[in-house]
Amino acid sequence: MSPASQPPTWTITHLRHISLRCAAFDESVDYYAGPWGLRTLGDSDARTALLRATGAEHHVLELHRADRNGIDHISLGLADERAVDAAAVSVREAIARWDGGDERAAESPLGGTTAEGARLLSEPGALDRPGGGYGFRLADPEGRVVELSATVEAVPTLAADATPDKLAHVVLNTADIEALCAWWCEVLGFRVSDWSERQMVFLRCNADHHSIAFNRAEWASLNHVAYEVPSLDAYMASLGRLNRAGHTVGWGPGRHGPGNNAFGYFVDPAGTVPEITAEVQQVDEATWVPRTWPRIPELSDRWGTAGPPSPEMRQHMAGTPD
């Protein structure tokens, strides 16, 4: 039995934003606030840019001026302050159980302990950051910073068009996919939607097929970040807008098997990979049974239009060791 066998009584509601350290800050701000279609918020300055989509989430992307690319933190939503407090208690207890001796520790590069990874970084409280809210931070076993928050300031929704309305998912490279998948499910309450053989696993926190996914790799890093547009027509218009601005799609257009979502992958000025996606599969929690998808062309791209990702795209998806 795993060290945290009971699911938490609180629930992560959605993916709020991704915060990235960016080695090409000015160029990347121009890219995401230009042809990518996000809007820069007034809280941005010379070192940090906050970019929103058309939905009510305060912002979906943070960029921080840095010497090298990397993840600053991943922000996840909770329903209210009571859920945040309950989550902090539950996460603290779950981390302690994991630290107490998982049988997988001897075989896992993660070590099965919190010595160099999982730990609480702060206690629940008011967040002194743009958008505010109430929350706390923790680190997962590979050291990624995760923020859980509620009561974050909303922004007025904008008219739906061919620009992203929300952050769809974040895919992370990991040195131990089985151990990290178990930790995110047992400590943070994610559920496995599907596997792509044993190379990728797709995790959900709501009806979307996946909000977080892990890819087996040599090191921990960012693989890509996906932004959802409201329709297939908006998806094609987004690809067209980027193409007219001189940014050709690096992989796509196509439709994945796991998640059934349309995809188009690009490379931003910093060398990281953003994805435009649409029509993400919705999961019926009562009836869904995870499957393992063979990694064959007919299932990686059900339309058969994209072909496999190029060696250059794979290199960018490998990311910078974080």
N, C-alpha and C positions, 0 to 999 in steps of 0.2 A: 504494500500500500504506500502511496506517495505521502510525503510529510505533511501536506495540507490537503486532507481528503474531503473536507467539507467546503462547499461553495460559499462565498461571502453573502451576507444578507443585503448588502447594498449592490448597486449596479452602475457600471459605467454607461453613460447614455450615448456618447458620441465622441468623435475625434474633433478637438477644437482647432488646434494649430500645430504647425511644425516650426521650430526655431533653428535656424542654420547659421553657423559661422561661414563666412563667404570671402574667398580670396580675390574675387573680382566684384567688389561691392557696388560701385557706381554703375558699372555696365549691367549687373544683374538687376538692380533696381529699375533701370530703364527698360530692361527686357520684360520683367514681370508687370510693371505698371504701363507698359506699352503694348506690344503685340500679344502678350499672354493674356491681358485683359483685366488684371487685378487693379484695385484702386489704392493709392497711397493715402494713409491717414495722417492727420495733422500732428500726431505725436511723434512722427519720424524726425530724425535729425541726421547729422553728418556721419554718425557711427551706427545707427540702428534705423531700419525701415520696417514699418508695419503696413501690411497690405491685406485688404479685405476682398472678399468675393461679393456676389450680389445678395447672399443670404443674410440672416440676422446675426451671425457670429461676428464678434468684434473684429477679429482678424484671423486669417487662415495661414499667413506666412509672416515670419519675422526673419530679417536678414541682419546679421551683425558683421561689421567690418573686422576682418581677421587676416592673419598671414597664411592660413591654410583652411581648407574646407573641413567641415565636421558638423555634427549635431550638437546644438546647445541644449535643447530639451524638446520633449514631445508633450503636448497638453491634451488631457482627456477630461470630458465633462461628467459631472455628477448632478443629481437632481436638485439638491439643496444643501444647506449647511449641516443639517443633521446627517445626511449621507456622507459628507466629508469627514465629520467626526467619527462616524462608524467605520469608514474606510481606513482611517488612520489606526484605529484600534486593531482592526482585522489584519491590516498589512503588517503592523508591528508583530503581532502574534504569529502570523504565517512565516515571516522572515525568521523569527526565532526558531520555529519548528524546522525550517530548512537548514538553519545553522546548526541544529542539534544532531545532524547525522543522517543524511539520506544515503541509502545503499548505492545509489548511482555515483556517489562522490569519487570513488576510486577510478571509475572509467571516464568521468566527465572532465573536459578541459575547464569547465566552469568551477570545478573543485567541490561543488555541492555545499559550499559555505558562503558566508557573507564577507570573508576576510578581505577580498579584493573586489567585491561587487555589491550585492544587494544590501541596502541599508536605508533607513529613513534619513532624509537630509534636513527636514524642518518639521515643525509641529503645525497643526491647523491654525490658521489665522488669516487676517486681512492681507491680501496680496498687494504689495507696493509696486505695481507695474501697470502699464497701459491696459485699460479695460477692467482693472481692479479684480474684485471677486474675493472669494474665501477659499483657501485651499492649502495644500502642502506638497512637498516634493520628496521623491524617493529615487534611489538608483536601482536598476535591475542588475542581475548577476554579471553582466558584461560592462556595467558602469554607466549605462545610458540614464540620463536624467529624465524622469517622468513627473509631470505635474498633474495633480488631480484637483479640480476646482469646480465651484458652483457660484451662482449669482454674479457672473461676469457681465459687464455692461453690454447691452445689445446695441446694435446700430440699425437705422431704418433700412428695410429691405429695398433693393433696387429692382427695376424692371428686368424680368428674365430676358436674356438675349444670348448671343453666342459667346458668352464669357462664363467662367466658372461660377457656380452658385454655392459650392462648398468644397472642403477638403475631403476627398474620397477615401484615400488610404495611404499609408506609408509602408514601404517594404524595406526591411532591414537585413543586412548580411550578418551571419552569425557563424561562429566556429563550432557550435554545438546546438543544432536545431532541435533535437529531441528534448534536451534539458531546458532550453530557453522557452520552448513551446509549453512544456509542463509548468514552468514557473509563471508565465503570463496567464495561463488558464487557472492555476490553483491559487495564486496570490492575488491577481487582479480581476479574475472572474471572466476572462475571455472564453469563447467556445470555438472549437475546431469546426470549420465548415468543410474543408476539403484538403487533401494532400495532392501535390503534383509529384508522383512517385515519392521518394524520400528527399527530394531536392528542395521543395517548397511546401510550406504549410500556411493556410489562410485562416485567420482568426477574426471572429465577429464579436461585437459588443451590443449590436442592435439588429434590425432586420436586414441591413446591408450585408451581402455575402462576406465581405471582409473590410475591416478598417486597419488592421495590422497584418502583415505577412512577413515570414522569415524565409530567407534563402540561404542554403548551405554554402559556406564560403571559407576562405582561409583566415579571414579576420573579421572583426566587428566593424561595420561601416554602414553608411546609407546606400541603399540600392537605387530607389527612386521614390518620388512623391507624385501622387495622382490627384488631379483636380477634376471634379465632375461638372459637366454642363447639363442643362435640363432636358435635352432631347437629342435624338440621332441627327436631326437636321442642324441643331446648334453645334454638335460635334464636328460635322463636315465643314460648317462655316468657320469654326475655330481653326481647323487645319488650313483652310483657304486663307484666312487672315494672316496666319503665321507665314505661310508660303509667300504671300505677296510682300511681306516685310523681309523676305530673304532668309527665313528659317525653315528649311525643308525638314519633313518628318524623318527621323532616323530609323524608326521601326513602326510600320503601320501604313495605311489604316488596316485594321483587322479586328476580329472578335475572339476573345479568349474562350477556352473551355471552362475552367474553374472561374466562377463569377459571371460568365456569359456577357462580360462588358466589352464594348467597343474600345479600342485602344489606339493611341498615337503617341509615340515616345520622341522626345527631343533632347538636345543637349544645350544647357543654358551657358551664358558667358563664363561662368566659374567652372564649368565642366561637370556639373551634377545633372541628373536626369529628371525632368518633369514629364508627366504623362497627362494628356487630355483623355477623359473617359466619359462614357455615357451608358445608360441602361444597365447599371449594376444590378445583378440578380437579387431579389428579395427573398429572404428565408422565412418559412413558416416554422417557428420554433417548435411547435408541437409534433411536426411530422418529419423534420429534416434529419437525414442520415448522412454523415460524411462519407465521401468516396475518395478513392485514390485514382487520379487521372494518369494514364500513361503519357510520357513526354514524347509524343509523336506530332508531326506537323499538323495533322488533321484536327487535333485537339488543342494544340497551342494557339492555332489561328483557325477557327471554324469557317471563316470566310475563304480562306486560302489565298488572300490577297497580299499578305505582308511578307511571307517567307520567314526564315529564321533571323534573329538579330545579328547584325554584322559584328566582326571581331572588335571594331572600334566602339560600338554600342555596348558590347559586353564589358569592355575595359572601363568605360565610364560607369556602368552599373556596379562594377567591383568596388568603386569608391576608394576614398582615402582611408587607410586604417585609422580608426577613431579611438 
